[in-house]
Amino acid sequence: MSKSSGDASAGTISSGSIAAVSTRSISALKVQVGKSGRFVGQNAIQLHGGMGMTDELNIGHYFKRLTAIETLFGNVDHHLKKYSNVA
């Protein structure tokens, strides 16, 4: 779903219509990527238990990076509000 949202966002940007439609599709993409990243990261930590948060496994680093990406340019809540306010 994130790939199709990304393709739709890229299509609206490349067509030159940087307007409400592209803002809305980009916000939808950011929400989907944020939710999916959090889901995958949390389940990876759950699968590996306490070892998942240590520096010995890369999973902890990836989870921290996914968390940083989620908050970059606005978190899920910000983009949900932005999505709903764009006409």
KEKE-3310 file (N, C-alpha, C; in steps of 0.2 Angstrom, whole numbers, plus 5000, padded with zeros to 4 digits):
npx = (5004:5010:5019:5010:5004:5015:5019:5007:5008:5020:5017:5007:5015:5025:5017:5015:5005:5006:4997:4982:4979:4991:4997:4988:4989:5003:5003:4995:5003:5014:5007:5004:5017:5022:5014:5016:5029:5031:5023:5030:5043:5040:5035:5046:5055:5047:5048:5061:5063:5071:5084:5082:5083:5096:5113:5120:5112:5106:5093:5088:5094:5088:5075:5076:5079:5068:5059:5064:5062:5048:5045:5051:5048:5035:5024:5013:5000:5000:5000:4988:4979:4982:4979:4965:4961:4964:4956)
npy = (4994:5006:5008:5010:5022:5030:5030:5036:5049:5053:5054:5065:5075:5075:5079:5092:5098:5105:5106:5106:5092:5085:5088:5082:5069:5067:5068:5057:5047:5049:5046:5032:5026:5030:5023:5009:5008:5009:4998:4987:4989:4988:4974:4967:4970:4964:4951:4947:4950:4956:4956:4963:4977:4979:4984:4974:4968:4973:4977:4985:4997:5000:5001:5013:5021:5021:5026:5039:5043:5043:5054:5065:5079:5080:5070:5056:5060:5073:5074:5067:5076:5086:5080:5079:5092:5098:5104)
npz = (5000:5003:4993:4982:4986:4986:4973:4968:4974:4968:4955:4955:4959:4949:4938:4939:4947:4960:4972:4982:4980:4978:4990:4999:4995:4998:5012:5015:5011:5020:5032:5030:5029:5041:5050:5046:5047:5061:5065:5059:5065:5079:5080:5076:5087:5097:5092:5094:5107:5122:5117:5105:5107:5111:5107:5100:5091:5075:5074:5084:5080:5068:5072:5080:5070:5061:5070:5071:5057:5057:5064:5057:5047:5052:5062:5062:5067:5065:5051:5048:5053:5044:5032:5033:5034:5022:5007)
capx = (5000:5014:5022:5005:5003:5021:5018:5002:5011:5025:5013:5004:5021:5028:5012:5015:5000:5008:4991:4979:4979:4997:4998:4984:4992:5009:5001:4992:5009:5017:5004:5005:5024:5023:5010:5019:5036:5030:5021:5036:5048:5038:5035:5053:5057:5043:5050:5068:5063:5076:5090:5081:5085:5103:5118:5122:5108:5104:5085:5087:5096:5083:5069:5077:5079:5061:5055:5066:5059:5041:5044:5054:5043:5028:5022:5007:4995:5001:4998:4981:4976:4983:4975:4958:4960:4965:4950)
capy = (5000:5012:5009:5013:5028:5033:5031:5041:5055:5055:5056:5071:5080:5076:5082:5099:5100:5105:5109:5102:5085:5082:5089:5077:5062:5066:5067:5050:5043:5049:5042:5025:5024:5030:5017:5003:5007:5007:4991:4982:4989:4985:4967:4965:4970:4959:4944:4946:4951:4961:4957:4968:4983:4980:4986:4968:4967:4979:4978:4991:5003:5001:5004:5020:5025:5021:5031:5046:5045:5045:5061:5069:5083:5079:5064:5053:5064:5080:5073:5065:5083:5090:5077:5080:5099:5100:5103)
capz = (5000:5004:4986:4978:4988:4984:4965:4966:4976:4963:4949:4956:4959:4942:4933:4940:4951:4967:4975:4987:4978:4980:4998:5002:4994:5002:5019:5016:5011:5026:5037:5029:5030:5048:5053:5044:5050:5068:5065:5058:5071:5086:5079:5076:5094:5100:5090:5097:5114:5125:5113:5100:5109:5112:5102:5097:5085:5071:5074:5088:5076:5063:5075:5081:5063:5059:5074:5069:5051:5058:5067:5052:5043:5055:5064:5059:5070:5061:5044:5048:5053:5038:5027:5034:5033:5015:5004)
cpx = (5004:5017:5017:5004:5009:5021:5013:5005:5016:5022:5010:5010:5024:5024:5012:5010:5001:5002:4988:4979:4985:4999:4994:4987:4999:5008:4998:4998:5013:5014:5005:5012:5025:5020:5014:5026:5036:5028:5027:5041:5046:5037:5041:5056:5054:5046:5057:5068:5068:5082:5089:5083:5092:5107:5121:5118:5106:5097:5084:5089:5091:5077:5070:5077:5072:5057:5057:5063:5052:5040:5047:5048:5036:5027:5015:5001:4995:4998:4991:4977:4976:4979:4968:4956:4961:4959:4951)
cpy = (5006:5013:5012:5020:5033:5035:5036:5048:5058:5057:5063:5077:5081:5079:5089:5102:5100:5109:5105:5094:5082:5083:5084:5070:5061:5065:5060:5046:5043:5046:5035:5023:5025:5024:5010:5002:5006:5000:4986:4982:4986:4977:4964:4965:4965:4952:4942:4947:4956:4962:4962:4975:4984:4982:4980:4967:4973:4981:4984:4997:5005:5004:5011:5024:5026:5026:5038:5048:5047:5052:5067:5072:5082:5072:5062:5057:5070:5079:5070:5071:5086:5087:5079:5088:5102:5099:5100)
cpz = (5000:4997:4982:4980:4986:4977:4964:4968:4971:4957:4949:4956:4952:4937:4934:4944:4958:4971:4980:4986:4980:4987:5001:5001:4997:5009:5020:5016:5017:5032:5037:5031:5038:5052:5052:5047:5057:5069:5065:5063:5077:5086:5079:5083:5098:5099:5094:5104:5116:5120:5107:5101:5111:5106:5098:5091:5081:5071:5079:5084:5071:5066:5077:5075:5061:5063:5072:5062:5052:5060:5062:5048:5046:5056:5061:5061:5066:5054:5043:5048:5047:5032:5027:5033:5026:5011:4997)
residu = (MET:SER:LYS:SER:SER:GLY:ASP:ALA:SER:ALA:GLY:THR:ILE:SER:SER:GLY:SER:ILE:ALA:ALA:VAL:SER:THR:ARG:SER:ILE:SER:ALA:LEU:LYS:VAL:GLN:VAL:GLY:LYS:SER:GLY:ARG:PHE:VAL:GLY:GLN:ASN:ALA:ILE:GLN:LEU:HIS:GLY:GLY:MET:GLY:MET:THR:ASP:GLU:LEU:ASN:ILE:GLY:HIS:TYR:PHE:LYS:ARG:LEU:THR:ALA:ILE:GLU:THR:LEU:PHE:GLY:ASN:VAL:ASP:HIS:HIS:LEU:LYS:LYS:TYR:SER:ASN:VAL:ALA)
# end
